[in-house]
Amino acid sequence: MDLQLADYIIEIDGTQVDGNPLWRFNRIHMVVGYAQTLADLDNNEDYYKKIKSIYDYKGHLMVTWKTKPTNNEKEYLQKAWGSIVSGYEGNEIEHEIV
């Protein structure tokens, strides 16, 4: 499943896990939206274009970036992942650059 923001697509995956994959997809959508809101408040227009994919694996968020993220960009996701929209998951996020 993919999440499309404007003309750009972020790959998301939650189907290869036990439990409710639809809940995981919805949670990732909310996390991405929350993080993008923080980027918008920072006037970071190209933030979402840096992300290739996001995967929720047993409560750990794995983010693959096309280009190296700034500390602020990583923080957008950390805040979103630790908020109510993710169920206060707040676990570590693994970042990979391809």
N, CA, C and O atoms as a GROMACS GRO file, in nm:
protein
  392
    1MET      N    1   0.085  -0.117   0.000
    1MET     CA    2   0.000   0.000   0.000
    1MET      C    3   0.090   0.123   0.000
    1MET      O    4   0.199   0.121   0.057
    2ASP      N    5   0.044   0.228  -0.063
    2ASP     CA    6   0.122   0.351  -0.072
    2ASP      C    7   0.042   0.469  -0.018
    2ASP      O    8  -0.081   0.466  -0.014
    3LEU      N    9   0.114   0.569   0.024
    3LEU     CA   10   0.055   0.694   0.069
    3LEU      C   11   0.099   0.800  -0.030
    3LEU      O   12   0.218   0.822  -0.049
    4GLN      N   13   0.002   0.867  -0.093
    4GLN     CA   14   0.038   0.967  -0.192
    4GLN      C   15   0.017   1.107  -0.134
    4GLN      O   16  -0.092   1.142  -0.091
    5LEU      N   17   0.125   1.185  -0.134
    5LEU     CA   18   0.122   1.326  -0.096
    5LEU      C   19   0.154   1.406  -0.220
    5LEU      O   20   0.265   1.400  -0.272
    6ALA      N   21   0.055   1.481  -0.269
    6ALA     CA   22   0.070   1.556  -0.394
    6ALA      C   23   0.108   1.457  -0.504
    6ALA      O   24   0.038   1.358  -0.524
    7ASP      N   25   0.216   1.482  -0.573
    7ASP     CA   26   0.259   1.393  -0.680
    7ASP      C   27   0.363   1.292  -0.634
    7ASP      O   28   0.421   1.222  -0.717
    8TYR      N   29   0.386   1.284  -0.505
    8TYR     CA   30   0.492   1.199  -0.452
    8TYR      C   31   0.432   1.084  -0.372
    8TYR      O   32   0.333   1.102  -0.301
    9ILE      N   33   0.491   0.965  -0.384
    9ILE     CA   34   0.438   0.847  -0.316
    9ILE      C   35   0.540   0.796  -0.214
    9ILE      O   36   0.658   0.782  -0.243
   10ILE      N   37   0.490   0.769  -0.092
   10ILE     CA   38   0.570   0.706   0.013
   10ILE      C   39   0.516   0.564   0.029
   10ILE      O   40   0.396   0.544   0.048
   11GLU      N   41   0.604   0.466   0.021
   11GLU     CA   42   0.563   0.327   0.039
   11GLU      C   43   0.546   0.300   0.188
   11GLU      O   44   0.631   0.336   0.269
   12ILE      N   45   0.434   0.237   0.224
   12ILE     CA   46   0.412   0.197   0.363
   12ILE      C   47   0.377   0.049   0.365
   12ILE      O   48   0.321  -0.003   0.269
   13ASP      N   49   0.410  -0.018   0.475
   13ASP     CA   50   0.383  -0.160   0.483
   13ASP      C   51   0.350  -0.198   0.626
   13ASP      O   52   0.418  -0.158   0.720
   14GLY      N   53   0.245  -0.275   0.641
   14GLY     CA   54   0.207  -0.328   0.770
   14GLY      C   55   0.143  -0.464   0.754
   14GLY      O   56   0.083  -0.516   0.848
   15THR      N   57   0.155  -0.522   0.634
   15THR     CA   58   0.086  -0.647   0.604
   15THR      C   59   0.162  -0.771   0.646
   15THR      O   60   0.102  -0.878   0.656
   16GLN      N   61   0.290  -0.760   0.671
   16GLN     CA   62   0.370  -0.878   0.698
   16GLN      C   63   0.385  -0.904   0.848
   16GLN      O   64   0.485  -0.960   0.894
   17VAL      N   65   0.286  -0.863   0.924
   17VAL     CA   66   0.291  -0.880   1.068
   17VAL      C   67   0.162  -0.944   1.118
   17VAL      O   68   0.060  -0.943   1.049
   18ASP      N   69   0.169  -0.998   1.239
   18ASP     CA   70   0.049  -1.051   1.302
   18ASP      C   71  -0.038  -0.935   1.346
   18ASP      O   72   0.008  -0.821   1.354
   19GLY      N   73  -0.163  -0.964   1.373
   19GLY     CA   74  -0.252  -0.860   1.421
   19GLY      C   75  -0.333  -0.799   1.309
   19GLY      O   76  -0.368  -0.866   1.212
   20ASN      N   77  -0.363  -0.672   1.323
   20ASN     CA   78  -0.452  -0.603   1.231
   20ASN      C   79  -0.372  -0.512   1.137
   20ASN      O   80  -0.335  -0.402   1.177
   21PRO      N   81  -0.346  -0.557   1.013
   21PRO     CA   82  -0.266  -0.474   0.922
   21PRO      C   83  -0.335  -0.342   0.888
   21PRO      O   84  -0.266  -0.242   0.866
   22LEU      N   85  -0.468  -0.337   0.882
   22LEU     CA   86  -0.537  -0.212   0.852
   22LEU      C   87  -0.510  -0.109   0.961
   22LEU      O   88  -0.491   0.009   0.931
   23TRP      N   89  -0.509  -0.152   1.087
   23TRP     CA   90  -0.479  -0.062   1.197
   23TRP      C   91  -0.338  -0.006   1.182
   23TRP      O   92  -0.316   0.113   1.205
   24ARG      N   93  -0.243  -0.090   1.142
   24ARG     CA   94  -0.105  -0.044   1.123
   24ARG      C   95  -0.096   0.056   1.008
   24ARG      O   96  -0.025   0.156   1.019
   25PHE      N   97  -0.167   0.030   0.898
   25PHE     CA   98  -0.168   0.126   0.787
   25PHE      C   99  -0.223   0.260   0.832
   25PHE      O  100  -0.166   0.365   0.804
   26ASN      N  101  -0.336   0.256   0.902
   26ASN     CA  102  -0.397   0.380   0.949
   26ASN      C  103  -0.303   0.455   1.044
   26ASN      O  104  -0.292   0.577   1.037
   27ARG      N  105  -0.237   0.381   1.131
   27ARG     CA  106  -0.144   0.443   1.225
   27ARG      C  107  -0.029   0.511   1.150
   27ARG      O  108   0.008   0.623   1.184
   28ILE      N  109   0.027   0.445   1.051
   28ILE     CA  110   0.136   0.505   0.973
   28ILE      C  111   0.086   0.630   0.901
   28ILE      O  112   0.157   0.730   0.896
   29HIS      N  113  -0.033   0.624   0.844
   29HIS     CA  114  -0.090   0.743   0.778
   29HIS      C  115  -0.099   0.860   0.875
   29HIS      O  116  -0.064   0.973   0.839
   30MET      N  117  -0.144   0.834   0.997
   30MET     CA  118  -0.155   0.941   1.095
   30MET      C  119  -0.019   0.994   1.136
   30MET      O  120  -0.002   1.115   1.153
   31VAL      N  121   0.077   0.905   1.152
   31VAL     CA  122   0.213   0.947   1.190
   31VAL      C  123   0.274   1.033   1.080
   31VAL      O  124   0.335   1.136   1.108
   32VAL      N  125   0.259   0.991   0.955
   32VAL     CA  126   0.312   1.068   0.843
   32VAL      C  127   0.245   1.205   0.836
   32VAL      O  128   0.313   1.306   0.813
   33GLY      N  129   0.114   1.211   0.857
   33GLY     CA  130   0.043   1.338   0.855
   33GLY      C  131   0.088   1.431   0.967
   33GLY      O  132   0.105   1.551   0.945
   34TYR      N  133   0.106   1.376   1.085
   34TYR     CA  134   0.152   1.454   1.200
   34TYR      C  135   0.292   1.509   1.172
   34TYR      O  136   0.318   1.628   1.193
   35ALA      N  137   0.382   1.422   1.124
   35ALA     CA  138   0.519   1.465   1.094
   35ALA      C  139   0.521   1.571   0.985
   35ALA      O  140   0.599   1.666   0.991
   36GLN      N  141   0.435   1.555   0.885
   36GLN     CA  142   0.431   1.655   0.777
   36GLN      C  143   0.379   1.788   0.829
   36GLN      O  144   0.423   1.893   0.783
   37THR      N  145   0.288   1.786   0.922
   37THR     CA  146   0.239   1.910   0.983
   37THR      C  147   0.353   1.983   1.053
   37THR      O  148   0.366   2.105   1.041
   38LEU      N  149   0.435   1.908   1.126
   38LEU     CA  150   0.551   1.970   1.191
   38LEU      C  151   0.647   2.027   1.087
   38LEU      O  152   0.702   2.136   1.107
   39ALA      N  153   0.667   1.957   0.978
   39ALA     CA  154   0.753   2.007   0.870
   39ALA      C  155   0.694   2.133   0.809
   39ALA      O  156   0.766   2.228   0.779
   40ASP      N  157   0.562   2.136   0.790
   40ASP     CA  158   0.495   2.254   0.736
   40ASP      C  159   0.514   2.375   0.828
   40ASP      O  160   0.539   2.486   0.781
   41LEU      N  161   0.502   2.352   0.958
   41LEU     CA  162   0.522   2.461   1.054
   41LEU      C  163   0.665   2.513   1.051
   41LEU      O  164   0.690   2.629   1.084
   42ASP      N  165   0.758   2.427   1.010
   42ASP     CA  166   0.900   2.464   0.996
   42ASP      C  167   0.932   2.519   0.856
   42ASP      O  168   1.047   2.550   0.826
   43ASN      N  169   0.829   2.530   0.773
   43ASN     CA  170   0.847   2.571   0.632
   43ASN      C  171   0.943   2.479   0.558
   43ASN      O  172   1.019   2.524   0.472
   44ASN      N  173   0.939   2.352   0.591
   44ASN     CA  174   1.023   2.251   0.526
   44ASN      C  175   0.941   2.186   0.414
   44ASN      O  176   0.876   2.084   0.435
   45GLU      N  177   0.945   2.248   0.298
   45GLU     CA  178   0.858   2.207   0.187
   45GLU      C  179   0.896   2.074   0.123
   45GLU      O  180   0.811   2.008   0.064
   46ASP      N  181   1.021   2.032   0.133
   46ASP     CA  182   1.066   1.911   0.064
   46ASP      C  183   1.080   1.790   0.156
   46ASP      O  184   1.131   1.686   0.114
   47TYR      N  185   1.038   1.803   0.278
   47TYR     CA  186   1.054   1.695   0.377
   47TYR      C  187   1.002   1.561   0.326
   47TYR      O  188   1.077   1.463   0.323
   48TYR      N  189   0.877   1.556   0.288
   48TYR     CA  190   0.816   1.429   0.251
   48TYR      C  191   0.879   1.368   0.127
   48TYR      O  192   0.871   1.247   0.107
   49LYS      N  193   0.941   1.448   0.045
   49LYS     CA  194   1.006   1.397  -0.077
   49LYS      C  195   1.133   1.319  -0.046
   49LYS      O  196   1.183   1.245  -0.131
   50LYS      N  197   1.186   1.334   0.074
   50LYS     CA  198   1.308   1.263   0.114
   50LYS      C  199   1.279   1.120   0.157
   50LYS      O  200   1.369   1.036   0.157
   51ILE      N  201   1.154   1.090   0.194
   51ILE     CA  202   1.118   0.959   0.248
   51ILE      C  203   1.081   0.864   0.135
   51ILE      O  204   0.997   0.895   0.051
   52LYS      N  205   1.146   0.748   0.135
   52LYS     CA  206   1.114   0.645   0.036
   52LYS      C  207   1.006   0.552   0.089
   52LYS      O  208   0.910   0.521   0.019
   53SER      N  209   1.024   0.506   0.215
   53SER     CA  210   0.927   0.412   0.270
   53SER      C  211   0.925   0.419   0.422
   53SER      O  212   1.021   0.463   0.487
   54ILE      N  213   0.812   0.375   0.477
   54ILE     CA  214   0.794   0.366   0.622
   54ILE      C  215   0.727   0.233   0.652
   54ILE      O  216   0.630   0.194   0.586
   55TYR      N  217   0.780   0.164   0.751
   55TYR     CA  218   0.730   0.032   0.786
   55TYR      C  219   0.717   0.021   0.937
   55TYR      O  220   0.810   0.054   1.011
   56ASP      N  221   0.603  -0.026   0.982
   56ASP     CA  222   0.577  -0.048   1.124
   56ASP      C  223   0.600  -0.197   1.151
   56ASP      O  224   0.522  -0.281   1.107
   57TYR      N  225   0.706  -0.228   1.223
   57TYR     CA  226   0.738  -0.367   1.254
   57TYR      C  227   0.733  -0.387   1.404
   57TYR      O  228   0.827  -0.353   1.476
   58LYS      N  229   0.624  -0.443   1.450
   58LYS     CA  230   0.606  -0.474   1.592
   58LYS      C  231   0.633  -0.354   1.682
   58LYS      O  232   0.698  -0.367   1.786
   59GLY      N  233   0.582  -0.239   1.642
   59GLY     CA  234   0.596  -0.120   1.724
   59GLY      C  235   0.723  -0.041   1.702
   59GLY      O  236   0.744   0.062   1.766
   60HIS      N  237   0.807  -0.087   1.611
   60HIS     CA  238   0.928  -0.013   1.576
   60HIS      C  239   0.908   0.046   1.437
   60HIS      O  240   0.874  -0.026   1.343
   61LEU      N  241   0.928   0.173   1.425
   61LEU     CA  242   0.911   0.239   1.296
   61LEU      C  243   1.043   0.235   1.221
   61LEU      O  244   1.147   0.275   1.274
   62MET      N  245   1.039   0.186   1.099
   62MET     CA  246   1.158   0.179   1.015
   62MET      C  247   1.136   0.272   0.896
   62MET      O  248   1.043   0.253   0.817
   63VAL      N  249   1.224   0.371   0.884
   63VAL     CA  250   1.210   0.473   0.780
   63VAL      C  251   1.329   0.464   0.686
   63VAL      O  252   1.444   0.464   0.729
   64THR      N  253   1.298   0.455   0.558
   64THR     CA  254   1.402   0.455   0.455
   64THR      C  255   1.397   0.590   0.385
   64THR      O  256   1.294   0.633   0.334
   65TRP      N  257   1.511   0.656   0.384
   65TRP     CA  258   1.523   0.790   0.326
   65TRP      C  259   1.596   0.784   0.193
   65TRP      O  260   1.686   0.703   0.174
   66LYS      N  261   1.555   0.870   0.101
   66LYS     CA  262   1.626   0.883  -0.027
   66LYS      C  263   1.752   0.968  -0.010
   66LYS      O  264   1.854   0.943  -0.075
   67THR      N  265   1.744   1.067   0.078
   67THR     CA  266   1.858   1.152   0.108
   67THR      C  267   1.869   1.166   0.259
   67THR      O  268   1.772   1.143   0.331
   68LYS      N  269   1.985   1.203   0.307
   68LYS     CA  270   2.010   1.212   0.450
   68LYS      C  271   1.918   1.315   0.515
   68LYS      O  272   1.914   1.431   0.474
   69PRO      N  273   1.842   1.272   0.619
   69PRO     CA  274   1.755   1.365   0.688
   69PRO      C  275   1.832   1.451   0.788
   69PRO      O  276   1.938   1.411   0.837
   70THR      N  277   1.779   1.567   0.817
   70THR     CA  278   1.836   1.650   0.922
   70THR      C  279   1.786   1.597   1.057
   70THR      O  280   1.695   1.514   1.063
   71ASN      N  281   1.846   1.644   1.164
   71ASN     CA  282   1.799   1.606   1.297
   71ASN      C  283   1.655   1.651   1.319
   71ASN      O  284   1.576   1.579   1.381
   72ASN      N  285   1.619   1.769   1.268
   72ASN     CA  286   1.481   1.816   1.280
   72ASN      C  287   1.385   1.723   1.207
   72ASN      O  288   1.276   1.696   1.257
   73GLU      N  289   1.424   1.675   1.091
   73GLU     CA  290   1.336   1.586   1.014
   73GLU      C  291   1.316   1.453   1.086
   73GLU      O  292   1.206   1.397   1.084
   74LYS      N  293   1.420   1.403   1.149
   74LYS     CA  294   1.405   1.282   1.230
   74LYS      C  295   1.314   1.309   1.350
   74LYS      O  296   1.234   1.224   1.389
   75GLU      N  297   1.327   1.427   1.406
   75GLU     CA  298   1.247   1.465   1.523
   75GLU      C  299   1.097   1.475   1.490
   75GLU      O  300   1.013   1.443   1.574
   76TYR      N  301   1.064   1.519   1.369
   76TYR     CA  302   0.922   1.523   1.328
   76TYR      C  303   0.860   1.385   1.347
   76TYR      O  304   0.752   1.371   1.405
   77LEU      N  305   0.930   1.283   1.298
   77LEU     CA  306   0.878   1.147   1.309
   77LEU      C  307   0.878   1.097   1.452
   77LEU      O  308   0.785   1.027   1.494
   78GLN      N  309   0.981   1.132   1.529
   78GLN     CA  310   0.988   1.087   1.668
   78GLN      C  311   0.872   1.144   1.749
   78GLN      O  312   0.812   1.074   1.830
   79LYS      N  313   0.842   1.272   1.727
   79LYS     CA  314   0.730   1.334   1.798
   79LYS      C  315   0.598   1.269   1.759
   79LYS      O  316   0.514   1.240   1.844
   80ALA      N  317   0.581   1.244   1.630
   80ALA     CA  318   0.458   1.182   1.582
   80ALA      C  319   0.445   1.039   1.635
   80ALA      O  320   0.336   0.997   1.674
   81TRP      N  321   0.555   0.966   1.637
   81TRP     CA  322   0.555   0.827   1.682
   81TRP      C  323   0.528   0.817   1.832
   81TRP      O  324   0.476   0.716   1.879
   82GLY      N  325   0.561   0.920   1.907
   82GLY     CA  326   0.538   0.921   2.051
   82GLY      C  327   0.408   0.986   2.092
   82GLY      O  328   0.381   1.002   2.211
   83SER      N  329   0.327   1.025   1.995
   83SER     CA  330   0.202   1.097   2.026
   83SER      C  331   0.083   1.002   2.035
   83SER      O  332   0.096   0.881   2.013
   84ILE      N  333  -0.031   1.058   2.066
   84ILE     CA  334  -0.154   0.980   2.076
   84ILE      C  335  -0.194   0.917   1.943
   84ILE      O  336  -0.259   0.812   1.942
   85VAL      N  337  -0.156   0.978   1.830
   85VAL     CA  338  -0.196   0.922   1.700
   85VAL      C  339  -0.134   0.786   1.674
   85VAL      O  340  -0.185   0.709   1.592
   86SER      N  341  -0.025   0.755   1.743
   86SER     CA  342   0.037   0.624   1.725
   86SER      C  343   0.008   0.532   1.843
   86SER      O  344   0.062   0.421   1.851
   87GLY      N  345  -0.076   0.577   1.932
   87GLY     CA  346  -0.102   0.498   2.052
   87GLY      C  347   0.008   0.516   2.154
   87GLY      O  348   0.034   0.426   2.235
   88TYR      N  349   0.076   0.633   2.151
   88TYR     CA  350   0.187   0.663   2.242
   88TYR      C  351   0.297   0.558   2.231
   88TYR      O  352   0.360   0.524   2.331
   89GLU      N  353   0.320   0.507   2.111
   89GLU     CA  354   0.420   0.400   2.093
   89GLU      C  355   0.557   0.447   2.141
   89GLU      O  356   0.615   0.387   2.231
   90GLY      N  357   0.609   0.554   2.080
   90GLY     CA  358   0.731   0.615   2.126
   90GLY      C  359   0.857   0.531   2.122
   90GLY      O  360   0.960   0.573   2.173
   91ASN      N  361   0.850   0.413   2.062
   91ASN     CA  362   0.970   0.329   2.052
   91ASN      C  363   1.071   0.395   1.959
   91ASN      O  364   1.042   0.493   1.890
   92GLU      N  365   1.190   0.339   1.959
   92GLU     CA  366   1.294   0.391   1.871
   92GLU      C  367   1.251   0.382   1.725
   92GLU      O  368   1.169   0.299   1.688
   93ILE      N  369   1.309   0.468   1.647
   93ILE     CA  370   1.288   0.467   1.503
   93ILE      C  371   1.421   0.434   1.438
   93ILE      O  372   1.524   0.494   1.470
   94GLU      N  373   1.418   0.340   1.347
   94GLU     CA  374   1.538   0.307   1.271
   94GLU      C  375   1.537   0.385   1.141
   94GLU      O  376   1.437   0.385   1.068
   95HIS      N  377   1.647   0.452   1.112
   95HIS     CA  378   1.660   0.532   0.990
   95HIS      C  379   1.764   0.468   0.901
   95HIS      O  380   1.873   0.432   0.945
   96GLU      N  381   1.728   0.454   0.775
   96GLU     CA  382   1.821   0.399   0.675
   96GLU      C  383   1.821   0.491   0.553
   96GLU      O  384   1.716   0.542   0.513
   97ILE      N  385   1.937   0.512   0.496
   97ILE     CA  386   1.949   0.594   0.376
   97ILE      C  387   1.987   0.504   0.261
   97ILE      O  388   2.082   0.426   0.270
   98VAL      N  389   1.911   0.514   0.151
   98VAL     CA  390   1.942   0.430   0.033
   98VAL      C  391   2.008   0.512  -0.074
   98VAL      O  392   2.042   0.459  -0.180
   0.00000   0.00000   0.00000
